[in-house]
Amino acid sequence: MKTISSTDCKTRFGECLDGVRTEPLTIEKTGRPVAVLISSSEYARLMAMEDAYWIARAKEAEASGFIGTEKSMELLKAALDAEA
């Protein structure tokens, strides 16, 4: 993963956007990593993985008799809303 200072990223923002199509970019401020810039397709892939994880967890809980589908959906929606 490439790294760039926040000042350089600001100056070369267009280049940074082009670069994240192929690999994430760590942005540092005063030598410390503060952000990672990723492509929208990578973001969508990561969100789909997270959704799949939580769906699997909900199905496991439902299969074990812990909670039903309706309650699982309520909890998942609440968790997603809390993150927003």
N, C-alpha and C positions, 0 to 999 in steps of 0.2 A: 504494500500500500504506500502510495506516495504521500509526502508531507509538504505543507506549504505554510508560510506565516500568514496571519490574517491580513497584514498590509499587502503582501504580494498577491494574495487571493483577491483583494479588493481591486488592485491595479489590473490584474489579469483575469477578471471574473469570467469573461467569455471563454478563455482558454480552459479555465477550471471546469466550466460546464461541459465543454467538449470532452475533456479528459475523463470525467466520471462515467461516460458511456461505457468505458472498458474496465475501469477499476475505481474503487472508492478513493477519496482524498481526505486525509487528516488535515485539519486546520489548527495551527498552533497560535497562541497569543502569549507573548513573553516566554517562549520556549516550552509552554505546557499545552498538551492537546486539549482543545475545548469543543471541537465539533468534527463530525465526519460528514462529508458531502457524498451522497450516493445517487445513482440514476433513479428515475421514477420506476423503471422496470425492476430494478433490484429492490426498491422499497415495496413494490407490489408483491414480489416474490416472498419477501420476509413477512409481510402482513398475512399472506396466504398460509405460510408455514405456522404462524402464530394461531390463526383461525383454526387450522387443522388440529393443532395441539389441543386447543380448548374444546373443540368438538369431540375429539377422542376422549378427553377427560370426562366430559358430560355424558357420553355414551357409556363409559365404564361405570360411572356413578349410577346411572339409570339401570344398567344391567345388574348391578349389585343390590338393587332395591333401595338404594339410599334416597334418591329423589326421582321425580317423574320428568317427562319431557318439558312440560309447562314451567315447572320450577327451574329446571336447567336453563331454559331460554331466558327466564327472568334474571337469573344470576349472571349469565353471560352478558346480557344487555346492560345490566347495572355495572359490571366490571368494565365493559367497553366505554360506557358513558362517563365513568369515573376517570378514565385515562384521557378523555378528550378535553 
